[in-house]
């Protein structure tokens, strides 16, 4: 697993980095929130381990900004903060776990392994993005293996695109599969697909201008 560690305490940063490397993870460590933000623009990570109070941009704000960009990366906060408001905010903005300092390094690895297990996609699911998968047999959309409740027509749109990953689904295919050949115009189809995109936490539906839409096969 490729991990980005944000921790401004030099000794703790080095200790965590070496321990995670020794347990088989690839670790990129930084000590400043501004630097962390820049690295996130240039690289992809499987997991974030963030302190909260760091120089530059704090850990909570970084995660908030990622979610505004619909980049959902599992995150563990490590902090000495005890304020329930900070802890509550951390979970509200989407962190997966919270470890209070000081903690045992093995406990951090246990929390990481737990996230790994919950993110393992069942064989019958088709991967759509970093966090989304689709069970065609039961016509169910999953986010981090949690079933999502969306409208039937939206599910049909995702099912059509899923069954044709890496292929462009043109407007006639949508009319045939989703609207049963009803004589609807392309603008109506675009509006419905845009509604689907708005409810998703990750943007994996690509607009092929003038033709239709597609989902690319994830390379991770």
N, C-alpha and C positions, 0 to 999 in steps of 0.2 A: 504494500500500500504506500502511495506517495503522500507524505504528510508535510504540511506547512506549519511550523512552530513559531509562534510569536510570544516571546518572553524576554523582558528587558534585564532581568537579573542574569549577569554573565555566567556565574557558576551554575545556576539552576538550568539555564539554557543549554550549556555544554553537557551537563549531567543527563538531562532528558534526551538530548540528541543522541548521545552515545548509547544510552540504554535502548532507545527505540531502534537504532541501527543494529544493535546486537540481537534484537528479536526479529530481524528480517525486514524492517521497514526502510524505505528511502525517505530521508528527512532533509528538508530545506529549512534552516532556522534563521530568524531575523529578530532584531531587538527593538525595532521602531515601527510604529503603525503606518507611517507614510511610506516607508520602504516596502512594507508588507502589501499595501494597496497596489503599488507599482508592480510587484512580482505577480500578484493575482491577475493583472491585466495581460501578462506575458506568458504565464504558465497555467496548466491545469493540475488540480490536486484532488485526491480522493478523500482527504480528511484535513480539517483545520483544528489545531490545538492552540487556543488563544488565551493569554493573560488579558485582563480588562484594562487596568491602569498602566498604560505604556506611553512613552514619548510619541509625539505626533498625534495620529488618529487613534482613538481608543478602540479596543477589541469589539465592543458592542456596536459602535458606529460602523465599523468595517463590515460586520455581518449584516447590519441593516441595509447598507448600500448594496451588498451582494444580492440580497433578496429583492431589492427594488429593480435590479437588473435581471431578475428571474434566474439567478445562479444559486442553486440550492446545493451546498456542499455540507456534508455532516460536520458538525462542530462541537468540540468539547471545550468549555471554558475552565481555566484553572486560575483561581484567584484567592486572595486572602480576605476579600470583601465578605462581610457578614450581613450587610443590609438586605433585607428581604425584598426591597424594591429593585435592587440591582439583579438579584437572582430571578425575580419574577420577570423583569424586562428581558433577561437573557433567554428564558424559555418562550416568552411572548414573540420574540423575533426569530425563533426557530432553532435554538441550539438543541443538541441531542442529549447533552449531559453537562454536569457541573461538578467540579472537584475543588474542595476547599484546601488551600495550602495550610500546613504542610500535608503532603500525601505520600503514600508509598508508591514507588515507580511501578511496581507490579500491579497495583490497583489501576493505574492509568492504562496499562496494557490490557487488563481485564475489560475495562470500559471500551477500549478500541476493538477488541475481539467481539464484544457484544454487537457493536455497530456493524462489523463485518458480516456477522451471521444474519442480522436482520436485513441487510442489503443484498444477500444472495438471492438471485432471481430464479424461481422454479423453472425447470426445463420447459414446461408447456407454455411459459410466458415468452412473448417476443419483446425484446428490449427496444424501447423507443428513444430513450435519452439516458442521461446520467442516473436519473431517479425514477423515470416512468417505464412501466412495462404493460403489456396488454395480453389478457387471457382470451384468446379467440373462442375457445370452447365454451366458456361461460359468459362471453361478451362483457368483461369487466376490466376497467382501467385501474392500475395500481400506481401509487406513489410511495416509493420506499416500502413496497410490499403491503401497503395499506390500501384496501379498496376505496375508490373514489365514487361519490354519488353525483352523476351528471345526467342530463336529459337524454332520452333514448335517441333522438336524432343526432345529438352530439356524439354519442357512442357509435352510431352507425358511420359517421364521418371518420372517426378515428379507426374503426374496424376496416373500412375501405382502404384508408391510407396504410394501415398496418399490413394488410394482406398484399400490398403492392409497394413495400419498402424499396427505395432506390429507383422507383418508376414514377413517372408523372401521371397523376390521375387528372384527366381533363374534365371539363364541365359536363360533358355527356355522361361520363361514368358516374358522377355525383347524381345527375338527374335519374339515371337508371337504378342505382343502388340505394340511394337515400330517399329520393322523392318518387320512386316507382314510375318513372317516365312522365311525371306531371310536367306540363309546359311552363316551367318557371324560368326566369331569365338568369343570366350569369351574375347579375348584381345581387340577387337574393341568395345565391350560393355563397358568394363572397362574404355577405353579411353574416351568414350562419357560421361559416368557418372562422370569421373574426371573433364571433361570440365564443367559440370553442377556445381560441387562442387566449382570450382574456381570462378564462377560468383556470388555465394551466399555470403551474408555478414555474415551468421551464418551457421555453419557446422552441419546439422541435418541428413544427409544421412550416415548411418552406413554401413561399408564394412564387410560382413560376409565372411571371408576368404574361398575361394574355392567353395562358394555356390552362393553368389549374394549380394543383398543389402536390407536394410530395413529402415523405419522411425518409431521410437518409438512414442507412444502417449505421448505428453507432460503432465507433472503432475502439470502444473500451468496454 
